[in-house]
Amino acid sequence: MDDIRHRDLSQIPEDEMSLEERRELKRRFEEFVGLMRRSSSPDKPGVKPPEKKVQRWDPASMGKRRSS
């Protein structure tokens, strides 16, 4: 398990990481961001949904209520 790509870097404080470990952490982050940006789902993270247009309520346009 000497390969840096398989090391668990989550428990190491950033100020104690070697230069190689910092580069690997940055590479993993950039890979993650790239995967999230390529997502084709309509609910993309970081993108606000369009605001809904609010219509004023008008009882006359609703028509008569039927009582059963």
N, CA, C, O and CB atoms as a CASP TS submission, in Angstrom:
PFRMAT TS
TARGET T0000
AUTHOR 0000-0000-0000
METHOD Language model
MODEL 1
PARENT N/A
ATOM      1  N   MET     1       0.840  -1.194   0.000  1.00  0.00           N
ATOM      2  CA  MET     1       0.000   0.000   0.000  1.00  0.00           C
ATOM      3  C   MET     1       0.880   1.250   0.000  1.00  0.00           C
ATOM      4  O   MET     1       0.612   2.216   0.714  1.00  0.00           O
ATOM      5  CB  MET     1      -0.953   0.002   1.224  1.00  0.00           C
ATOM      6  N   ASP     2       1.900   1.212  -0.788  1.00  0.00           N
ATOM      7  CA  ASP     2       2.839   2.318  -0.858  1.00  0.00           C
ATOM      8  C   ASP     2       2.379   3.381  -1.852  1.00  0.00           C
ATOM      9  O   ASP     2       2.888   4.502  -1.846  1.00  0.00           O
ATOM     10  CB  ASP     2       4.218   1.808  -1.237  1.00  0.00           C
ATOM     11  N   ASP     3       1.427   3.033  -2.698  1.00  0.00           N
ATOM     12  CA  ASP     3       0.934   3.973  -3.699  1.00  0.00           C
ATOM     13  C   ASP     3       0.132   5.077  -3.013  1.00  0.00           C
ATOM     14  O   ASP     3      -0.774   4.793  -2.230  1.00  0.00           O
ATOM     15  CB  ASP     3       0.068   3.246  -4.760  1.00  0.00           C
ATOM     16  N   ILE     4       0.463   6.325  -3.306  1.00  0.00           N
ATOM     17  CA  ILE     4      -0.198   7.464  -2.652  1.00  0.00           C
ATOM     18  C   ILE     4      -1.674   7.562  -3.026  1.00  0.00           C
ATOM     19  O   ILE     4      -2.469   8.117  -2.267  1.00  0.00           O
ATOM     20  CB  ILE     4       0.510   8.764  -3.020  1.00  0.00           C
ATOM     21  N   ARG     5      -2.043   7.031  -4.183  1.00  0.00           N
ATOM     22  CA  ARG     5      -3.441   7.096  -4.607  1.00  0.00           C
ATOM     23  C   ARG     5      -4.362   6.261  -3.731  1.00  0.00           C
ATOM     24  O   ARG     5      -5.576   6.462  -3.736  1.00  0.00           O
ATOM     25  CB  ARG     5      -3.564   6.644  -6.038  1.00  0.00           C
ATOM     26  N   HIS     6      -3.792   5.324  -2.980  1.00  0.00           N
ATOM     27  CA  HIS     6      -4.601   4.452  -2.131  1.00  0.00           C
ATOM     28  C   HIS     6      -4.492   4.796  -0.650  1.00  0.00           C
ATOM     29  O   HIS     6      -5.102   4.124   0.182  1.00  0.00           O
ATOM     30  CB  HIS     6      -4.197   3.019  -2.342  1.00  0.00           C
ATOM     31  N   ARG     7      -3.742   5.808  -0.314  1.00  0.00           N
ATOM     32  CA  ARG     7      -3.579   6.184   1.097  1.00  0.00           C
ATOM     33  C   ARG     7      -4.796   6.938   1.596  1.00  0.00           C
ATOM     34  O   ARG     7      -5.448   7.666   0.847  1.00  0.00           O
ATOM     35  CB  ARG     7      -2.318   7.038   1.289  1.00  0.00           C
ATOM     36  N   ASP     8      -5.094   6.749   2.886  1.00  0.00           N
ATOM     37  CA  ASP     8      -6.163   7.499   3.539  1.00  0.00           C
ATOM     38  C   ASP     8      -5.551   8.791   4.076  1.00  0.00           C
ATOM     39  O   ASP     8      -4.793   8.769   5.046  1.00  0.00           O
ATOM     40  CB  ASP     8      -6.844   6.658   4.692  1.00  0.00           C
ATOM     41  N   LEU     9      -5.879   9.900   3.452  1.00  0.00           N
ATOM     42  CA  LEU     9      -5.316  11.191   3.849  1.00  0.00           C
ATOM     43  C   LEU     9      -6.278  11.983   4.731  1.00  0.00           C
ATOM     44  O   LEU     9      -5.987  13.125   5.088  1.00  0.00           O
ATOM     45  CB  LEU     9      -4.957  12.008   2.614  1.00  0.00           C
ATOM     46  N   SER    10      -7.401  11.401   5.082  1.00  0.00           N
ATOM     47  CA  SER    10      -8.425  12.145   5.807  1.00  0.00           C
ATOM     48  C   SER    10      -8.056  12.423   7.259  1.00  0.00           C
ATOM     49  O   SER    10      -8.568  13.377   7.845  1.00  0.00           O
ATOM     50  CB  SER    10      -9.717  11.395   5.759  1.00  0.00           C
ATOM     51  N   GLN    11      -7.188  11.622   7.849  1.00  0.00           N
ATOM     52  CA  GLN    11      -6.851  11.795   9.263  1.00  0.00           C
ATOM     53  C   GLN    11      -5.573  12.609   9.483  1.00  0.00           C
ATOM     54  O   GLN    11      -5.190  12.862  10.625  1.00  0.00           O
ATOM     55  CB  GLN    11      -6.702  10.444   9.915  1.00  0.00           C
ATOM     56  N   ILE    12      -4.922  13.013   8.410  1.00  0.00           N
ATOM     57  CA  ILE    12      -3.662  13.754   8.532  1.00  0.00           C
ATOM     58  C   ILE    12      -3.965  15.250   8.451  1.00  0.00           C
ATOM     59  O   ILE    12      -4.569  15.702   7.478  1.00  0.00           O
ATOM     60  CB  ILE    12      -2.642  13.329   7.416  1.00  0.00           C
ATOM     61  N   PRO    13      -3.555  16.024   9.460  1.00  0.00           N
ATOM     62  CA  PRO    13      -3.736  17.483   9.370  1.00  0.00           C
ATOM     63  C   PRO    13      -2.938  18.041   8.190  1.00  0.00           C
ATOM     64  O   PRO    13      -1.856  17.551   7.868  1.00  0.00           O
ATOM     65  CB  PRO    13      -3.295  18.176  10.694  1.00  0.00           C
ATOM     66  N   GLU    14      -3.485  19.054   7.565  1.00  0.00           N
ATOM     67  CA  GLU    14      -2.857  19.584   6.348  1.00  0.00           C
ATOM     68  C   GLU    14      -1.452  20.120   6.604  1.00  0.00           C
ATOM     69  O   GLU    14      -0.579  19.993   5.745  1.00  0.00           O
ATOM     70  CB  GLU    14      -3.719  20.685   5.757  1.00  0.00           C
ATOM     71  N   ASP    15      -1.223  20.710   7.759  1.00  0.00           N
ATOM     72  CA  ASP    15       0.113  21.251   8.035  1.00  0.00           C
ATOM     73  C   ASP    15       1.155  20.156   8.291  1.00  0.00           C
ATOM     74  O   ASP    15       2.352  20.440   8.306  1.00  0.00           O
ATOM     75  CB  ASP    15       0.053  22.181   9.234  1.00  0.00           C
ATOM     76  N   GLU    16       0.714  18.910   8.492  1.00  0.00           N
ATOM     77  CA  GLU    16       1.641  17.793   8.679  1.00  0.00           C
ATOM     78  C   GLU    16       1.822  16.965   7.406  1.00  0.00           C
ATOM     79  O   GLU    16       2.581  15.996   7.402  1.00  0.00           O
ATOM     80  CB  GLU    16       1.151  16.898   9.804  1.00  0.00           C
ATOM     81  N   MET    17       1.138  17.334   6.338  1.00  0.00           N
ATOM     82  CA  MET    17       1.242  16.583   5.083  1.00  0.00           C
ATOM     83  C   MET    17       2.524  16.929   4.346  1.00  0.00           C
ATOM     84  O   MET    17       3.023  18.053   4.412  1.00  0.00           O
ATOM     85  CB  MET    17       0.032  16.862   4.186  1.00  0.00           C
ATOM     86  N   SER    18       3.040  15.935   3.646  1.00  0.00           N
ATOM     87  CA  SER    18       4.201  16.182   2.790  1.00  0.00           C
ATOM     88  C   SER    18       3.717  16.847   1.503  1.00  0.00           C
ATOM     89  O   SER    18       2.515  16.915   1.243  1.00  0.00           O
ATOM     90  CB  SER    18       4.976  14.850   2.479  1.00  0.00           C
ATOM     91  N   LEU    19       4.645  17.327   0.718  1.00  0.00           N
ATOM     92  CA  LEU    19       4.300  17.972  -0.551  1.00  0.00           C
ATOM     93  C   LEU    19       3.577  16.991  -1.470  1.00  0.00           C
ATOM     94  O   LEU    19       2.622  17.360  -2.154  1.00  0.00           O
ATOM     95  CB  LEU    19       5.567  18.517  -1.244  1.00  0.00           C
ATOM     96  N   GLU    20       4.034  15.750  -1.482  1.00  0.00           N
ATOM     97  CA  GLU    20       3.413  14.719  -2.315  1.00  0.00           C
ATOM     98  C   GLU    20       1.957  14.463  -1.875  1.00  0.00           C
ATOM     99  O   GLU    20       1.074  14.296  -2.716  1.00  0.00           O
ATOM    100  CB  GLU    20       4.235  13.407  -2.243  1.00  0.00           C
ATOM    101  N   GLU    21       1.720  14.435  -0.576  1.00  0.00           N
ATOM    102  CA  GLU    21       0.360  14.205  -0.069  1.00  0.00           C
ATOM    103  C   GLU    21      -0.553  15.380  -0.388  1.00  0.00           C
ATOM    104  O   GLU    21      -1.723  15.184  -0.715  1.00  0.00           O
ATOM    105  CB  GLU    21       0.385  13.962   1.444  1.00  0.00           C
ATOM    106  N   ARG    22      -0.034  16.586  -0.296  1.00  0.00           N
ATOM    107  CA  ARG    22      -0.839  17.766  -0.652  1.00  0.00           C
ATOM    108  C   ARG    22      -1.213  17.757  -2.134  1.00  0.00           C
ATOM    109  O   ARG    22      -2.344  18.082  -2.497  1.00  0.00           O
ATOM    110  CB  ARG    22      -0.074  19.059  -0.313  1.00  0.00           C
ATOM    111  N   ARG    23      -0.271  17.390  -2.975  1.00  0.00           N
ATOM    112  CA  ARG    23      -0.563  17.305  -4.414  1.00  0.00           C
ATOM    113  C   ARG    23      -1.648  16.270  -4.689  1.00  0.00           C
ATOM    114  O   ARG    23      -2.542  16.497  -5.505  1.00  0.00           O
ATOM    115  CB  ARG    23       0.713  16.954  -5.205  1.00  0.00           C
ATOM    116  N   GLU    24      -1.564  15.132  -4.003  1.00  0.00           N
ATOM    117  CA  GLU    24      -2.564  14.078  -4.190  1.00  0.00           C
ATOM    118  C   GLU    24      -3.935  14.540  -3.708  1.00  0.00           C
ATOM    119  O   GLU    24      -4.946  14.266  -4.355  1.00  0.00           O
ATOM    120  CB  GLU    24      -2.144  12.801  -3.446  1.00  0.00           C
ATOM    121  N   LEU    25      -3.974  15.231  -2.587  1.00  0.00           N
ATOM    122  CA  LEU    25      -5.243  15.748  -2.074  1.00  0.00           C
ATOM    123  C   LEU    25      -5.855  16.745  -3.061  1.00  0.00           C
ATOM    124  O   LEU    25      -7.063  16.726  -3.298  1.00  0.00           O
ATOM    125  CB  LEU    25      -5.037  16.415  -0.696  1.00  0.00           C
ATOM    126  N   LYS    26      -5.029  17.606  -3.628  1.00  0.00           N
ATOM    127  CA  LYS    26      -5.502  18.574  -4.621  1.00  0.00           C
ATOM    128  C   LYS    26      -6.004  17.854  -5.872  1.00  0.00           C
ATOM    129  O   LYS    26      -7.029  18.236  -6.437  1.00  0.00           O
ATOM    130  CB  LYS    26      -4.377  19.566  -4.990  1.00  0.00           C
ATOM    131  N   ARG    27      -5.285  16.812  -6.306  1.00  0.00           N
ATOM    132  CA  ARG    27      -5.702  16.044  -7.483  1.00  0.00           C
ATOM    133  C   ARG    27      -7.053  15.389  -7.245  1.00  0.00           C
ATOM    134  O   ARG    27      -7.914  15.401  -8.125  1.00  0.00           O
ATOM    135  CB  ARG    27      -4.652  14.978  -7.834  1.00  0.00           C
ATOM    136  N   ARG    28      -7.246  14.813  -6.054  1.00  0.00           N
ATOM    137  CA  ARG    28      -8.525  14.176  -5.729  1.00  0.00           C
ATOM    138  C   ARG    28      -9.656  15.194  -5.729  1.00  0.00           C
ATOM    139  O   ARG    28     -10.748  14.920  -6.227  1.00  0.00           O
ATOM    140  CB  ARG    28      -8.447  13.477  -4.366  1.00  0.00           C
ATOM    141  N   PHE    29      -9.389  16.374  -5.166  1.00  0.00           N
ATOM    142  CA  PHE    29     -10.411  17.416  -5.132  1.00  0.00           C
ATOM    143  C   PHE    29     -10.779  17.865  -6.544  1.00  0.00           C
ATOM    144  O   PHE    29     -11.961  17.998  -6.862  1.00  0.00           O
ATOM    145  CB  PHE    29      -9.927  18.612  -4.305  1.00  0.00           C
ATOM    146  N   GLU    30      -9.785  18.099  -7.385  1.00  0.00           N
ATOM    147  CA  GLU    30     -10.059  18.534  -8.760  1.00  0.00           C
ATOM    148  C   GLU    30     -10.807  17.463  -9.543  1.00  0.00           C
ATOM    149  O   GLU    30     -11.668  17.780 -10.365  1.00  0.00           O
ATOM    150  CB  GLU    30      -8.754  18.886  -9.477  1.00  0.00           C
ATOM    151  N   GLU    31     -10.485  16.205  -9.294  1.00  0.00           N
ATOM    152  CA  GLU    31     -11.205  15.113  -9.948  1.00  0.00           C
ATOM    153  C   GLU    31     -12.667  15.096  -9.496  1.00  0.00           C
ATOM    154  O   GLU    31     -13.570  14.906 -10.310  1.00  0.00           O
ATOM    155  CB  GLU    31     -10.529  13.755  -9.641  1.00  0.00           C
ATOM    156  N   PHE    32     -12.891  15.293  -8.207  1.00  0.00           N
ATOM    157  CA  PHE    32     -14.248  15.329  -7.667  1.00  0.00           C
ATOM    158  C   PHE    32     -15.049  16.487  -8.266  1.00  0.00           C
ATOM    159  O   PHE    32     -16.194  16.304  -8.682  1.00  0.00           O
ATOM    160  CB  PHE    32     -14.208  15.450  -6.137  1.00  0.00           C
ATOM    161  N   VAL    33     -14.449  17.668  -8.309  1.00  0.00           N
ATOM    162  CA  VAL    33     -15.133  18.837  -8.872  1.00  0.00           C
ATOM    163  C   VAL    33     -15.457  18.605 -10.342  1.00  0.00           C
ATOM    164  O   VAL    33     -16.541  18.968 -10.801  1.00  0.00           O
ATOM    165  CB  VAL    33     -14.269  20.106  -8.710  1.00  0.00           C
ATOM    166  N   GLY    34     -14.539  18.010 -11.078  1.00  0.00           N
ATOM    167  CA  GLY    34     -14.781  17.715 -12.492  1.00  0.00           C
ATOM    168  C   GLY    34     -15.944  16.763 -12.679  1.00  0.00           C
ATOM    169  O   GLY    34     -16.746  16.931 -13.597  1.00  0.00           O
ATOM    170  N   LEU    35     -16.042  15.764 -11.815  1.00  0.00           N
ATOM    171  CA  LEU    35     -17.165  14.824 -11.904  1.00  0.00           C
ATOM    172  C   LEU    35     -18.486  15.510 -11.581  1.00  0.00           C
ATOM    173  O   LEU    35     -19.505  15.216 -12.206  1.00  0.00           O
ATOM    174  CB  LEU    35     -16.948  13.640 -10.956  1.00  0.00           C
ATOM    175  N   MET    36     -18.477  16.409 -10.625  1.00  0.00           N
ATOM    176  CA  MET    36     -19.703  17.109 -10.253  1.00  0.00           C
ATOM    177  C   MET    36     -20.145  18.065 -11.355  1.00  0.00           C
ATOM    178  O   MET    36     -21.342  18.231 -11.586  1.00  0.00           O
ATOM    179  CB  MET    36     -19.503  17.874  -8.942  1.00  0.00           C
ATOM    180  N   ARG    37     -19.204  18.686 -12.027  1.00  0.00           N
ATOM    181  CA  ARG    37     -19.563  19.619 -13.104  1.00  0.00           C
ATOM    182  C   ARG    37     -20.114  18.893 -14.313  1.00  0.00           C
ATOM    183  O   ARG    37     -20.976  19.420 -15.017  1.00  0.00           O
ATOM    184  CB  ARG    37     -18.355  20.447 -13.513  1.00  0.00           C
ATOM    185  N   ARG    38     -19.624  17.684 -14.562  1.00  0.00           N
ATOM    186  CA  ARG    38     -20.083  16.917 -15.722  1.00  0.00           C
ATOM    187  C   ARG    38     -21.430  16.259 -15.486  1.00  0.00           C
ATOM    188  O   ARG    38     -22.012  15.685 -16.406  1.00  0.00           O
ATOM    189  CB  ARG    38     -19.064  15.864 -16.084  1.00  0.00           C
ATOM    190  N   SER    39     -21.918  16.336 -14.288  1.00  0.00           N
ATOM    191  CA  SER    39     -23.195  15.710 -13.957  1.00  0.00           C
ATOM    192  C   SER    39     -24.287  16.284 -14.857  1.00  0.00           C
ATOM    193  O   SER    39     -24.396  17.500 -15.015  1.00  0.00           O
ATOM    194  CB  SER    39     -23.548  15.924 -12.456  1.00  0.00           C
ATOM    195  N   SER    40     -25.079  15.415 -15.433  1.00  0.00           N
ATOM    196  CA  SER    40     -26.124  15.881 -16.347  1.00  0.00           C
ATOM    197  C   SER    40     -27.483  15.939 -15.669  1.00  0.00           C
ATOM    198  O   SER    40     -28.499  16.130 -16.338  1.00  0.00           O
ATOM    199  CB  SER    40     -26.198  14.977 -17.566  1.00  0.00           C
ATOM    200  N   SER    41     -27.516  15.780 -14.364  1.00  0.00           N
ATOM    201  CA  SER    41     -28.801  15.830 -13.664  1.00  0.00           C
ATOM    202  C   SER    41     -29.300  17.269 -13.613  1.00  0.00           C
ATOM    203  O   SER    41     -28.499  18.203 -13.585  1.00  0.00           O
ATOM    204  CB  SER    41     -28.675  15.246 -12.230  1.00  0.00           C
ATOM    205  N   PRO    42     -30.618  17.454 -13.600  1.00  0.00           N
ATOM    206  CA  PRO    42     -31.155  18.817 -13.574  1.00  0.00           C
ATOM    207  C   PRO    42     -30.885  19.531 -12.253  1.00  0.00           C
ATOM    208  O   PRO    42     -30.891  20.761 -12.209  1.00  0.00           O
ATOM    209  CB  PRO    42     -32.644  18.787 -13.835  1.00  0.00           C
ATOM    210  N   ASP    43     -30.649  18.788 -11.187  1.00  0.00           N
ATOM    211  CA  ASP    43     -30.389  19.392  -9.884  1.00  0.00           C
ATOM    212  C   ASP    43     -28.888  19.451  -9.633  1.00  0.00           C
ATOM    213  O   ASP    43     -28.360  18.759  -8.762  1.00  0.00           O
ATOM    214  CB  ASP    43     -31.097  18.601  -8.760  1.00  0.00           C
ATOM    215  N   LYS    44     -28.224  20.275 -10.399  1.00  0.00           N
ATOM    216  CA  LYS    44     -26.775  20.385 -10.264  1.00  0.00           C
ATOM    217  C   LYS    44     -26.450  21.120  -8.967  1.00  0.00           C
ATOM    218  O   LYS    44     -27.098  22.114  -8.637  1.00  0.00           O
ATOM    219  CB  LYS    44     -26.153  21.119 -11.489  1.00  0.00           C
ATOM    220  N   PRO    45     -25.465  20.645  -8.242  1.00  0.00           N
ATOM    221  CA  PRO    45     -25.089  21.343  -7.018  1.00  0.00           C
ATOM    222  C   PRO    45     -24.480  22.699  -7.337  1.00  0.00           C
ATOM    223  O   PRO    45     -23.705  22.837  -8.284  1.00  0.00           O
ATOM    224  CB  PRO    45     -24.108  20.501  -6.199  1.00  0.00           C
ATOM    225  N   GLY    46     -24.828  23.674  -6.556  1.00  0.00           N
ATOM    226  CA  GLY    46     -24.275  24.998  -6.757  1.00  0.00           C
ATOM    227  C   GLY    46     -25.050  25.854  -7.728  1.00  0.00           C
ATOM    228  O   GLY    46     -24.728  27.031  -7.893  1.00  0.00           O
ATOM    229  N   VAL    47     -26.057  25.311  -8.375  1.00  0.00           N
ATOM    230  CA  VAL    47     -26.857  26.067  -9.332  1.00  0.00           C
ATOM    231  C   VAL    47     -28.231  26.300  -8.722  1.00  0.00           C
ATOM    232  O   VAL    47     -28.917  25.353  -8.335  1.00  0.00           O
ATOM    233  CB  VAL    47     -26.966  25.319 -10.702  1.00  0.00           C
ATOM    234  N   LYS    48     -28.627  27.563  -8.639  1.00  0.00           N
ATOM    235  CA  LYS    48     -29.925  27.879  -8.061  1.00  0.00           C
ATOM    236  C   LYS    48     -31.034  27.531  -9.052  1.00  0.00           C
ATOM    237  O   LYS    48     -30.896  27.786 -10.248  1.00  0.00           O
ATOM    238  CB  LYS    48     -29.997  29.370  -7.664  1.00  0.00           C
ATOM    239  N   PRO    49     -32.124  26.956  -8.568  1.00  0.00           N
ATOM    240  CA  PRO    49     -33.258  26.711  -9.464  1.00  0.00           C
ATOM    241  C   PRO    49     -33.905  28.044  -9.840  1.00  0.00           C
ATOM    242  O   PRO    49     -33.835  29.002  -9.070  1.00  0.00           O
ATOM    243  CB  PRO    49     -34.302  25.761  -8.796  1.00  0.00           C
ATOM    244  N   PRO    50     -34.527  28.115 -11.004  1.00  0.00           N
ATOM    245  CA  PRO    50     -35.166  29.372 -11.392  1.00  0.00           C
ATOM    246  C   PRO    50     -36.294  29.715 -10.425  1.00  0.00           C
ATOM    247  O   PRO    50     -37.002  28.837  -9.932  1.00  0.00           O
ATOM    248  CB  PRO    50     -35.707  29.286 -12.836  1.00  0.00           C
ATOM    249  N   GLU    51     -36.443  31.004 -10.168  1.00  0.00           N
ATOM    250  CA  GLU    51     -37.478  31.433  -9.236  1.00  0.00           C
ATOM    251  C   GLU    51     -38.853  31.266  -9.878  1.00  0.00           C
ATOM    252  O   GLU    51     -39.038  31.523 -11.067  1.00  0.00           O
ATOM    253  CB  GLU    51     -37.254  32.899  -8.804  1.00  0.00           C
ATOM    254  N   LYS    52     -39.807  30.830  -9.064  1.00  0.00           N
ATOM    255  CA  LYS    52     -41.167  30.653  -9.556  1.00  0.00           C
ATOM    256  C   LYS    52     -41.863  32.006  -9.601  1.00  0.00           C
ATOM    257  O   LYS    52     -41.677  32.849  -8.723  1.00  0.00           O
ATOM    258  CB  LYS    52     -41.955  29.657  -8.669  1.00  0.00           C
ATOM    259  N   LYS    53     -42.665  32.193 -10.637  1.00  0.00           N
ATOM    260  CA  LYS    53     -43.432  33.423 -10.739  1.00  0.00           C
ATOM    261  C   LYS    53     -44.699  33.264  -9.909  1.00  0.00           C
ATOM    262  O   LYS    53     -45.423  32.278 -10.039  1.00  0.00           O
ATOM    263  CB  LYS    53     -43.768  33.761 -12.224  1.00  0.00           C
ATOM    264  N   VAL    54     -44.949  34.231  -9.071  1.00  0.00           N
ATOM    265  CA  VAL    54     -46.107  34.187  -8.193  1.00  0.00           C
ATOM    266  C   VAL    54     -47.237  34.979  -8.839  1.00  0.00           C
ATOM    267  O   VAL    54     -47.053  36.125  -9.250  1.00  0.00           O
ATOM    268  CB  VAL    54     -45.765  34.748  -6.781  1.00  0.00           C
ATOM    269  N   GLN    55     -48.416  34.347  -8.923  1.00  0.00           N
ATOM    270  CA  GLN    55     -49.584  35.038  -9.449  1.00  0.00           C
ATOM    271  C   GLN    55     -50.458  35.479  -8.287  1.00  0.00           C
ATOM    272  O   GLN    55     -50.620  34.756  -7.303  1.00  0.00           O
ATOM    273  CB  GLN    55     -50.378  34.134 -10.427  1.00  0.00           C
ATOM    274  N   ARG    56     -50.998  36.633  -8.410  1.00  0.00           N
ATOM    275  CA  ARG    56     -51.890  37.139  -7.388  1.00  0.00           C
ATOM    276  C   ARG    56     -53.191  36.355  -7.442  1.00  0.00           C
ATOM    277  O   ARG    56     -53.720  36.081  -8.519  1.00  0.00           O
ATOM    278  CB  ARG    56     -52.144  38.655  -7.569  1.00  0.00           C
ATOM    279  N   TRP    57     -53.696  36.000  -6.277  1.00  0.00           N
ATOM    280  CA  TRP    57     -54.918  35.220  -6.195  1.00  0.00           C
ATOM    281  C   TRP    57     -56.116  36.108  -6.497  1.00  0.00           C
ATOM    282  O   TRP    57     -56.264  37.182  -5.914  1.00  0.00           O
ATOM    283  CB  TRP    57     -55.060  34.570  -4.808  1.00  0.00           C
ATOM    284  N   ASP    58     -56.969  35.656  -7.409  1.00  0.00           N
ATOM    285  CA  ASP    58     -58.160  36.400  -7.797  1.00  0.00           C
ATOM    286  C   ASP    58     -59.347  35.455  -7.732  1.00  0.00           C
ATOM    287  O   ASP    58     -59.461  34.558  -8.567  1.00  0.00           O
ATOM    288  CB  ASP    58     -58.009  37.022  -9.222  1.00  0.00           C
ATOM    289  N   PRO    59     -60.248  35.636  -6.743  1.00  0.00           N
ATOM    290  CA  PRO    59     -61.376  34.715  -6.607  1.00  0.00           C
ATOM    291  C   PRO    59     -62.316  34.730  -7.813  1.00  0.00           C
ATOM    292  O   PRO    59     -62.951  33.717  -8.105  1.00  0.00           O
ATOM    293  CB  PRO    59     -62.154  35.050  -5.364  1.00  0.00           C
ATOM    294  N   ALA    60     -62.415  35.844  -8.509  1.00  0.00           N
ATOM    295  CA  ALA    60     -63.317  35.918  -9.656  1.00  0.00           C
ATOM    296  C   ALA    60     -62.831  35.015 -10.789  1.00  0.00           C
ATOM    297  O   ALA    60     -63.641  34.450 -11.524  1.00  0.00           O
ATOM    298  CB  ALA    60     -63.439  37.370 -10.149  1.00  0.00           C
ATOM    299  N   SER    61     -61.553  34.881 -10.928  1.00  0.00           N
ATOM    300  CA  SER    61     -61.035  34.053 -12.007  1.00  0.00           C
ATOM    301  C   SER    61     -61.080  32.567 -11.665  1.00  0.00           C
ATOM    302  O   SER    61     -60.860  31.725 -12.536  1.00  0.00           O
ATOM    303  CB  SER    61     -59.616  34.461 -12.335  1.00  0.00           C
ATOM    304  N   MET    62     -61.362  32.237 -10.411  1.00  0.00           N
ATOM    305  CA  MET    62     -61.414  30.844  -9.994  1.00  0.00           C
ATOM    306  C   MET    62     -62.759  30.198 -10.340  1.00  0.00           C
ATOM    307  O   MET    62     -62.875  28.972 -10.335  1.00  0.00           O
ATOM    308  CB  MET    62     -61.154  30.739  -8.497  1.00  0.00           C
ATOM    309  N   GLY    63     -63.765  31.008 -10.636  1.00  0.00           N
ATOM    310  CA  GLY    63     -65.077  30.461 -10.964  1.00  0.00           C
ATOM    311  C   GLY    63     -65.895  30.194  -9.713  1.00  0.00           C
ATOM    312  O   GLY    63     -65.419  30.351  -8.588  1.00  0.00           O
ATOM    313  N   LYS    64     -67.139  29.785  -9.938  1.00  0.00           N
ATOM    314  CA  LYS    64     -68.020  29.525  -8.803  1.00  0.00           C
ATOM    315  C   LYS    64     -67.680  28.184  -8.183  1.00  0.00           C
ATOM    316  O   LYS    64     -67.283  27.241  -8.868  1.00  0.00           O
ATOM    317  CB  LYS    64     -69.497  29.559  -9.234  1.00  0.00           C
ATOM    318  N   ARG    65     -67.843  28.122  -6.879  1.00  0.00           N
ATOM    319  CA  ARG    65     -67.651  26.853  -6.181  1.00  0.00           C
ATOM    320  C   ARG    65     -68.934  26.056  -6.250  1.00  0.00           C
ATOM    321  O   ARG    65     -70.035  26.598  -6.158  1.00  0.00           O
ATOM    322  CB  ARG    65     -67.224  27.077  -4.710  1.00  0.00           C
ATOM    323  N   ARG    66     -68.771  24.792  -6.410  1.00  0.00           N
ATOM    324  CA  ARG    66     -69.928  23.907  -6.411  1.00  0.00           C
ATOM    325  C   ARG    66     -70.064  23.303  -5.027  1.00  0.00           C
ATOM    326  O   ARG    66     -69.087  22.812  -4.464  1.00  0.00           O
ATOM    327  CB  ARG    66     -69.798  22.798  -7.497  1.00  0.00           C
ATOM    328  N   SER    67     -71.233  23.333  -4.492  1.00  0.00           N
ATOM    329  CA  SER    67     -71.442  22.687  -3.194  1.00  0.00           C
ATOM    330  C   SER    67     -72.149  21.370  -3.430  1.00  0.00           C
ATOM    331  O   SER    67     -73.166  21.320  -4.123  1.00  0.00           O
ATOM    332  CB  SER    67     -72.263  23.596  -2.224  1.00  0.00           C
ATOM    333  N   SER    68     -71.622  20.311  -2.862  1.00  0.00           N
ATOM    334  CA  SER    68     -72.193  18.983  -3.071  1.00  0.00           C
ATOM    335  C   SER    68     -72.888  18.502  -1.838  1.00  0.00           C
ATOM    336  O   SER    68     -73.432  17.398  -1.826  1.00  0.00           O
ATOM    337  CB  SER    68     -71.130  17.994  -3.480  1.00  0.00           C
TER
END
